[in-house]
Amino acid sequence: MDFEEYRRMDAMAMAAAVADGQTTAGELLGCAFARTDAVNPKLNAVIARRDAGAREEAAGPPAGPFAGVPFLVKDLFQELAGEGCNRGCRALRDAGTSADAEAEITRRWRAAGLVVFGRTNTAEFGARSVTEPEAHGPARNPWNPVLSPGGSSGGAAAAVAAGIVPVAGANDGGGSIRIPASHCGLFGFKPGRGRTPVGPAFSEWMHGAAGHHVISRSVRDSAALLDAALGAEAATPVVAPPPARPFSEAVAAAPGSLRIGYATGSPIGTQVHPECRAAVEGAARLLEGLGHHVEEAEPAIDGQQLARDWLTLWFAQVAAMVERVRQHTGAGAAGFELETRVMAALGRSLSAADYVAAHERWNRYRHAMHDFHRQYDLYLTPTVARPPPRIGETALPGWQRTALELVLRSRTLPRLRASGLIERLVRDELGRVPFTQLANLTGAPAMSVPLHWTPHNLPVGVQFVAPVTGEAGLFSLAGQLEMASPWFDRVPALP
């Protein structure tokens, strides 16, 4: 099988070809190895391989709906027992850490027949909207390697867009599936709270704001893999009701005539690039042509407060992760990136009352979205506020790095926080991606759909947010959009 034949298949087509005897798992794996060898030196999407283990698994009798399909997991909470897990962190890399247990999501993917042959690049602890960890170097965008594929699942998105695999593992606590999907011209689906397992490391990850799924080229792959991974674990505090029918069936079902409210302005008042606005406006016209009613509308939510509340959660999570790694490895400051140490210090500076108050406001956002969805079936926004940034563009300038190092050493962070500098730095980071955190805090499913390309041939996705437990409706609309404005064969011009 040559690469073009390999690339023309999504994961379901590959599994069908294995089941029919048209190809073998070993042949597909060989294509994945060859493509990785050809493009990974340019993209740095895959940071670790397990060729021998994958070959052994591919040689076994095929079993599961995705039997024989090559697959990559993200190097962040998608562990294989006894194998490395760096989470983009230099301290874990240098300590040579390995996983004590297999992540439940990875176990379910492997039970579905996926053949895991490596791990993808991710931001340190998944804490950035770009994938440029100092531990492994930056992942690069196949559409233009001087640009970022986004984060934190940037390695996964780059691998799928470059044709290494048709689908790859990802996770999303603030946009980490949808942001790189937008930057790489892919379909990115974030399931709602409690849909996929997060154990055994957690019973619920970030109070349910974060979860696992995949980045894919086809809608049907995403839906079928959610079917394969669906279901609560014994310790899950929130159990989502089972869908009325498999999500894979919803893809082919007509969505009906939907009422869709849309907005193009940033919820935190920052600038939105004209191409990102154009993506939504073009999607609105497409939707109208498909028989949906589309009008400008947005939920009654203070976007700046929501951003602050998400950051409160995130800073506290980073502080906890840094502390766990320090205890496990004995690493000092040099084991972590400066931005990570700043976020951790901010998390430690929060009071318990601050944290609880921020978490309690999530309920306010859920009620606002419930009221919005009484009138509108879906909420449409840009996925991101700007096209992909250049590698290094989001890095702190030297003077800020020096100032922050001094602050961390002198323990004067509360005074710096009061000065507003940290808030400005945060605004610069979230200003690029202000739209995705809403779905995380409300527990709603959301998706990024690749419907727009700029004049420079860069993809820009649009985001749809559904009501809680509204995954089936999203998949139905995505299937309709995929038919009306196909993107599967629109691929970057990598050799």
TILUMDO-27217 format. One line per 2 residues: number of its first residue (from 0); their letters; for each residue z, x negated, y negated of C-alpha. Coordinates in Angstrom, 3 decimals. Each point is the difference from the previous one (the first is absolute). Layout:
BEGIN
NUM) A) Z X Y  ...
***
This chain:
BEGIN
0) MD) 0.000 0.000 0.000  -0.946 -1.427 -3.395
2) FE) 2.025 0.459 -3.167  -2.208 2.706 -1.517
4) EY) 0.376 2.145 3.105  3.750 -0.641 -0.029
6) RR) 0.303 0.904 -3.659  -1.923 3.253 0.339
8) MD) 2.788 1.395 2.202  3.316 1.372 -1.135
10) AM) 3.017 -0.235 2.321  -0.715 3.307 1.730
12) AM) -3.581 -1.042 0.685  1.210 -3.311 1.424
14) AA) 2.466 1.770 2.289  -2.729 2.384 1.164
16) AV) -2.311 -2.942 0.746  2.715 -1.643 2.109
18) AD) 0.718 3.267 1.834  -3.712 0.523 0.723
20) GQ) -0.477 -3.536 1.275  -2.393 -0.935 -2.803
22) TT) 2.236 -2.914 -0.947  3.362 -1.487 0.908
24) AG) 3.224 -0.677 -1.817  -0.658 -3.699 0.495
26) EL) -3.407 0.204 -1.650  1.413 1.894 -2.994
28) LG) 2.821 -2.518 -0.293  -2.532 -2.823 0.045
30) CA) -1.822 1.622 -2.917  3.287 0.299 -1.901
32) FA) 0.803 -3.664 0.667  -3.453 -1.095 -1.125
34) RT) 0.150 2.035 -3.197  3.482 -1.331 -0.767
36) DA) -1.250 -3.561 0.477  -2.957 0.698 -2.304
38) VN) 1.726 1.679 -2.954  3.717 -0.680 0.128
40) PK) -0.290 -3.501 -1.513  -1.429 1.731 -3.099
42) LN) 2.366 2.992 -0.036  3.332 -1.121 1.512
44) AV) 0.523 3.512 1.350  1.388 -1.017 3.401
46) IA) 2.965 -2.393 -0.111  0.853 -0.179 3.722
48) RR) -1.925 0.554 3.242  1.004 0.638 3.593
50) DA) -3.300 -0.619 1.759  1.387 -0.677 3.473
52) GA) 2.235 3.066 0.036  -2.793 2.196 -1.322
54) RE) -2.457 -1.279 2.620  2.490 0.744 2.743
56) EA) 0.562 3.531 -1.291  -3.732 0.615 -0.432
58) AG) -0.594 -1.048 3.616  2.323 2.695 1.326
60) PP) -1.113 3.502 0.996  -0.766 2.057 -3.126
62) AG) 2.483 2.760 -0.843  0.558 2.185 -3.034
64) PF) -2.287 1.687 -2.514  -0.757 -3.316 -1.755
66) AG) -0.212 -2.127 3.128  -1.618 -3.361 -0.667
68) VP) -0.231 0.213 -3.799  0.918 -3.276 -1.804
70) FL) 2.843 0.454 -2.471  2.134 -1.900 -2.490
72) VK) 3.578 0.780 -1.022  1.458 -0.717 -3.408
74) DL) 2.509 -2.844 -0.142  2.668 2.381 -1.296
76) FQ) 2.130 2.122 2.367  -2.803 0.372 2.572
78) EL) 1.398 -2.626 2.340  -0.781 -0.928 3.582
80) AG) 3.071 -1.078 1.987  0.404 -3.749 0.232
82) EG) -2.792 -0.705 -2.484  0.055 -1.159 -3.616
84) CN) 0.882 2.239 -2.935  -0.073 -1.750 -3.383
86) RG) -0.265 3.059 -2.318  -1.834 -2.227 -2.472
88) CR) 3.183 -2.018 -0.513  0.210 -3.796 -0.022
90) AL) 3.614 0.022 1.243  -0.950 1.981 3.122
92) RD) -3.142 -2.057 0.547  1.840 -3.300 -0.209
94) AG) 2.777 1.257 2.285  -2.563 0.931 2.659
96) TS) 1.480 3.466 0.421  -1.151 2.324 2.747
98) AD) 0.608 3.679 0.603  2.840 1.066 2.280
100) AE) -1.702 3.307 0.786  -3.372 1.644 -0.303
102) AE) -0.391 2.401 -2.909  -0.337 3.556 1.256
104) IT) -3.182 0.532 -2.013  -1.542 -3.075 1.653
106) RR) 1.085 1.208 3.440  -1.714 3.342 -0.610
108) WR) -3.186 -1.658 -1.252  -0.127 -2.220 3.080
110) AA) 0.727 2.986 2.243  -3.067 1.641 -1.558
112) GL) -2.040 -2.926 1.300  -0.395 -2.146 -3.128
114) VV) -0.220 -3.733 0.720  2.061 -1.881 -2.586
116) FG) -1.369 -3.504 -0.586  1.685 -1.030 -3.245
118) RT) 2.037 0.695 -3.108  -1.315 0.568 -3.518
120) NT) 1.020 -1.518 -3.306  2.474 1.887 -2.176
122) AE) 1.926 -0.485 -3.217  3.507 -1.386 0.462
124) FG) 2.013 2.936 1.401  -2.886 2.235 -1.107
126) AR) 1.389 -0.168 -3.519  -3.187 -0.391 -2.063
128) SV) -3.196 1.945 -0.637  -1.977 -3.177 0.790
130) TE) 0.070 -2.126 3.169  0.595 -3.538 -1.219
132) PE) 3.032 -1.319 1.897  0.915 -3.624 -0.527
134) AH) 0.760 -0.205 3.725  -3.610 0.600 1.051
136) GP) -2.154 -0.040 -3.131  -1.971 2.889 -1.479
138) AR) -2.079 2.467 1.946  -3.411 0.534 -1.591
140) NP) -2.185 3.035 -0.514  -3.191 0.114 2.111
142) WN) -1.859 1.712 -2.858  0.638 -3.061 -2.168
144) PV) 2.265 -2.775 1.336  1.193 -0.989 -3.476
146) LS) 1.712 3.402 -0.143  3.100 1.344 1.721
148) PG) -0.228 2.582 2.786  3.202 1.500 -1.396
150) GS) 3.340 0.219 1.695  2.103 -0.027 1.785
152) SG) -2.321 0.795 2.947  -2.690 -2.190 -1.519
154) GA) -0.647 -2.017 3.130  -0.504 3.169 2.028
156) AA) -2.446 1.438 -2.540  -1.951 -3.254 -0.284
158) AV) -0.294 -0.223 3.788  -1.332 3.553 0.312
160) AA) -2.388 -0.283 -2.953  -1.361 -3.299 1.348
162) GI) -0.702 1.518 3.418  2.584 -1.969 1.988
164) VP) 1.456 3.259 1.332  -0.869 3.654 -0.638
166) VA) 3.630 0.888 -0.753  3.219 -1.959 -0.581
168) GA) 3.712 0.647 -0.239  1.522 0.483 -3.451
170) ND) 3.039 1.539 -1.642  0.771 1.627 -3.322
172) GG) 3.199 0.173 -2.050  -1.585 0.301 -3.450
174) GS) -3.747 -0.061 0.581  -0.500 -2.892 2.425
176) IR) -2.526 1.896 2.138  -1.807 1.814 -2.795
178) IP) -0.274 -2.860 -2.538  -1.808 -2.471 2.301
180) AS) -2.113 2.829 1.415  -1.183 0.709 -3.542
182) HC) -0.715 -3.659 -0.753  -1.920 -0.510 3.261
184) GL) -2.042 3.216 0.248  1.945 1.442 2.955
186) FG) 1.813 3.154 1.031  3.748 -0.318 -0.429
188) FK) 2.343 2.755 1.177  3.760 0.059 -0.592
190) PG) 1.661 2.538 2.310  2.906 2.085 -1.228
192) RG) 3.657 -0.721 0.607  1.018 -0.244 3.639
194) RT) -3.508 0.119 1.476  -0.059 -3.506 1.483
196) PV) 2.837 -2.084 1.481  1.671 -2.871 -1.832
198) GP) 2.408 -1.170 2.721  1.658 -1.810 1.490
200) AF) 0.726 -1.929 -3.205  0.670 3.177 -1.988
202) SE) 0.798 3.654 0.588  -1.666 0.822 -3.305
204) WM) -1.690 -2.523 -2.272  0.751 0.199 -3.753
206) HG) 1.509 3.504 0.391  -3.287 1.172 1.471
208) AA) -2.147 -1.316 -2.852  -1.706 -2.548 2.256
210) GH) -1.865 0.364 3.256  -2.620 -1.493 2.289
212) HV) -3.626 0.924 0.571  -3.416 -1.690 -0.212
214) IS) -2.894 -0.854 -2.295  -3.365 1.022 1.414
216) RS) -3.694 0.367 -0.714  -0.295 3.481 1.499
218) VR) 2.130 3.080 -0.555  0.007 0.917 3.680
220) DS) 1.532 -3.363 0.981  2.860 0.575 -2.414
222) AA) 0.638 3.525 1.251  -0.171 -0.899 3.698
224) LL) 2.306 -2.988 -0.456  2.512 2.179 -1.813
226) DA) -0.151 2.359 2.978  0.676 -2.963 2.286
228) AL) 2.980 -1.259 -2.003  1.462 3.359 -0.988
230) GA) 3.570 0.967 0.697  3.596 -0.687 -0.822
232) EA) 2.316 -2.469 1.652  3.464 0.845 1.274
234) AT) 1.715 -1.329 -3.148  -2.419 1.510 -2.539
236) PV) 2.004 1.999 -2.578  -2.967 2.137 -1.140
238) VA) -2.354 1.422 2.617  -3.296 1.342 -1.316
240) PP) -1.184 3.161 1.768  -2.851 -0.598 2.443
242) PA) -3.462 0.883 -1.286  -1.570 3.250 1.140
244) RP) -2.850 -1.977 1.551  -0.905 -3.685 0.311
246) FS) -0.961 -1.617 -3.289  -3.191 -1.235 1.644
248) EA) -1.093 3.637 0.270  0.735 0.594 -3.678
250) VA) -2.606 -2.595 -1.032  -2.849 2.222 1.190
252) AA) 1.550 3.235 -1.278  -1.253 1.501 -3.274
254) PG) 2.692 -0.349 -2.668  -0.906 3.300 -1.638
256) SL) -0.155 0.383 -3.756  2.831 -2.027 -1.479
258) RI) 1.661 0.062 -3.399  0.394 -3.584 -1.143
260) GY) 1.794 -1.197 -3.113  -0.978 -3.407 -1.319
262) AT) 1.175 -2.539 -2.551  -1.432 -3.323 -1.141
264) GS) 2.729 -1.180 -2.368  2.673 -2.452 1.106
266) PI) 3.372 1.677 0.663  1.739 -2.966 -1.650
268) GT) -2.212 -0.023 -3.098  -1.953 -3.166 0.790
270) QV) -3.758 -0.438 -0.262  -2.312 1.291 2.725
272) HP) -3.296 -1.812 0.432  -3.102 2.104 -0.769
274) EC) -1.337 -0.558 3.534  3.210 1.416 1.488
276) RA) -0.307 3.058 -2.229  -3.674 0.271 0.934
278) AV) 0.938 -0.047 3.687  2.144 3.110 -0.439
280) EG) -2.518 1.761 -2.212  -2.747 -0.675 2.539
282) AA) 2.228 1.244 2.813  0.715 3.164 -1.996
284) RL) -3.728 0.686 -0.346  -0.533 -0.630 3.709
286) LE) 2.849 2.343 0.877  -1.361 2.729 -2.279
288) GL) -3.361 -0.358 1.718  1.721 0.495 3.359
290) GH) 1.472 3.291 -1.161  3.471 -1.073 -1.099
292) HV) 1.626 1.008 -3.277  0.994 -3.093 -1.970
294) EE) 1.784 -0.136 -3.344  2.186 -2.365 -1.970
296) AE) 3.660 0.508 0.849  2.984 -2.136 0.860
298) PA) 3.549 0.579 1.229  2.878 0.252 -2.461
300) ID) 1.425 -3.439 0.774  1.210 -2.762 -2.305
302) GQ) -2.178 -2.782 1.367  1.936 -2.776 -1.683
304) QL) 3.284 1.227 1.480  -1.588 0.286 3.430
306) AR) -1.265 -3.590 -0.313  3.468 -1.215 -0.972
308) DW) 1.548 1.861 2.928  -2.508 -1.438 2.450
310) LT) 0.669 -3.496 -1.363  3.750 0.527 0.333
312) LW) -0.500 0.715 3.679  -2.448 -2.858 0.396
314) FA) 2.120 -2.641 -1.731  2.987 0.976 2.144
316) QV) -2.119 -0.167 3.162  -1.289 -3.463 -0.919
318) AA) 3.563 -1.174 -0.686  1.056 1.219 3.447
320) MV) -2.988 -1.646 1.718  0.594 -3.326 -1.737
322) ER) 3.649 0.054 0.999  -0.834 0.770 3.655
324) VR) -2.488 -2.862 0.119  2.448 -2.399 -1.631
326) QH) 2.637 0.885 2.579  -2.496 -0.353 2.849
328) TG) -1.639 -3.252 -1.085  2.481 -1.662 -2.334
330) AG) -2.823 -0.340 -2.547  0.728 -0.712 -3.630
332) AA) -1.976 0.990 -3.080  -2.970 -2.138 1.038
334) GF) -0.606 2.315 2.954  -1.063 2.863 -2.250
336) EL) -2.530 0.559 -2.763  1.233 0.165 -3.582
338) ET) -1.124 3.612 -0.464  1.877 0.965 3.171
340) RV) 3.162 -1.725 -1.201  -0.253 1.787 -3.352
342) MA) -0.401 3.371 1.708  2.932 -0.775 2.283
344) AL) 2.156 -1.016 -2.980  -0.901 3.233 -1.764
346) GR) 0.952 1.901 3.140  3.364 -1.742 0.145
348) SL) 0.608 0.800 -3.663  -0.212 3.742 0.656
350) SA) 3.162 2.008 0.443  0.474 2.371 2.919
352) AD) 0.065 2.844 -2.520  -3.394 -1.091 -1.400
354) YV) -1.473 -0.019 3.488  1.399 3.397 0.990
356) AA) -1.134 1.608 -3.260  -3.537 -1.325 0.476
358) HE) -0.103 1.263 3.573  1.309 3.414 -0.999
360) RW) -2.858 0.411 -2.486  -2.471 -0.075 2.895
362) NR) 0.977 3.616 0.593  -1.154 0.845 -3.525
364) YR) -3.422 -1.500 0.715  -0.271 1.900 3.281
366) HA) 0.689 3.287 -1.791  -2.570 -0.802 -2.675
368) MH) -2.643 -0.700 2.633  0.967 3.175 1.858
370) DF) -0.580 1.971 -3.210  -3.323 -1.798 -0.574
372) HR) -1.202 0.796 3.506  0.706 3.677 -0.489
374) QY) -3.063 0.008 -2.217  -2.006 -2.942 1.367
376) DL) -0.683 -0.993 3.582  -0.438 -3.675 -0.874
378) YL) 0.620 -2.432 -2.838  -2.838 -2.442 -0.825
380) TP) 0.496 -3.261 -1.934  -1.428 -3.497 -0.050
382) TV) 1.482 -2.081 2.802  0.366 -2.976 -2.347
384) AR) -0.211 -0.419 -3.759  -2.243 -3.082 0.092
386) PP) -2.625 -1.497 2.302  1.086 -2.935 2.194
388) PR) 1.608 -2.863 -1.959  -1.076 -3.605 0.328
390) IG) 2.024 -2.196 2.336  2.884 -1.361 -2.063
392) ET) -0.493 2.474 -2.839  3.349 1.703 0.612
394) AL) 1.946 -3.278 0.256  2.684 -0.627 -2.584
396) PG) -1.014 -2.500 -2.707  1.804 -3.315 0.020
398) WQ) 2.315 0.747 -2.913  1.243 3.189 1.651
400) RT) 0.563 -1.775 3.296  2.034 -2.670 -1.766
402) AL) 2.015 2.592 -1.908  0.700 2.044 3.129
404) EL) 1.057 -3.060 1.994  2.484 -0.834 -2.757
406) VL) 1.292 3.570 -0.044  0.481 0.064 3.772
408) RS) 1.879 -3.291 -0.068  2.164 0.999 -2.948
410) RT) 0.729 3.491 1.354  -0.789 1.621 -3.357
412) LP) -2.321 2.610 1.499  1.916 3.003 -1.448
414) RL) -0.633 -1.306 -3.539  -3.676 -0.628 0.752
416) RA) -0.265 3.493 1.479  1.471 1.452 -3.172
418) SG) -2.587 -1.878 -2.085  -2.838 1.996 1.553
420) LI) -1.935 -3.022 1.325  0.427 0.985 3.636
422) ER) -1.133 3.554 -0.736  -3.128 -1.376 -1.663
424) LV) -0.721 -2.178 3.021  0.456 3.003 2.272
426) RD) -2.234 2.118 -2.233  -2.734 -2.607 0.344
428) EL) 0.287 0.187 3.802  0.209 3.797 0.352
430) GR) -2.543 0.485 -2.767  -2.657 -0.980 2.519
432) VP) 1.223 2.469 2.616  1.952 2.850 -1.637
434) FT) -1.328 2.872 2.127  1.099 -0.662 3.562
436) QL) 3.826 -0.007 -0.119  0.206 3.784 -0.543
438) AN) -0.980 0.781 3.590  2.502 -2.516 1.351
440) LT) 2.998 1.415 -1.851  -0.890 3.621 0.800
442) GA) -0.805 -0.687 3.655  -3.463 1.527 -0.347
444) PA) -3.140 -1.138 1.818  -2.693 -1.580 -2.161
446) MS) -3.326 -1.718 0.484  -2.383 -2.314 -1.831
448) VP) -3.667 0.871 0.517  -2.782 -2.501 -0.898
450) LH) -2.319 2.130 -2.125  -0.891 -2.305 -2.910
452) WT) -1.474 -3.464 -0.544  -0.189 -1.749 -3.369
454) PH) -3.241 -1.440 -1.456  1.251 -3.349 1.371
456) NL) 0.097 1.514 3.518  3.784 0.133 0.234
458) PV) 1.597 2.977 1.763  2.444 2.317 -1.779
460) GV) 1.826 2.660 1.989  1.356 3.387 -1.000
462) QF) 3.337 1.327 1.190  0.822 3.456 1.313
464) VA) 3.630 1.089 0.397  0.792 2.985 2.212
466) PV) 3.137 2.110 0.415  2.603 -1.222 2.458
468) TG) -1.353 0.366 3.577  -3.514 0.462 -1.441
470) EA) -1.694 -2.769 1.987  -2.451 2.355 1.740
472) GL) -1.361 1.262 -3.306  -0.571 -3.537 -1.216
474) FS) -1.858 -0.950 3.162  -2.188 3.106 -0.241
476) LA) -0.974 -0.805 -3.566  -0.506 -3.683 0.846
478) GQ) -2.348 0.956 2.804  -1.995 2.167 -2.383
480) LE) -0.162 -2.744 -2.633  -1.036 -2.570 2.586
482) MA) -2.952 2.209 0.929  -0.923 0.780 -3.612
484) SP) 0.326 -3.554 -1.346  -0.080 -2.434 2.962
486) WF) 1.558 -3.423 -0.380  0.159 -1.347 3.568
488) DR) -3.213 -2.011 -0.283  0.745 -1.229 -3.516
490) VP) 1.312 -3.463 0.790  0.453 -3.254 -1.926
492) AL) -2.748 -2.591 0.162  1.983 -2.641 1.859
494) P) -2.178 -2.140 2.299
***
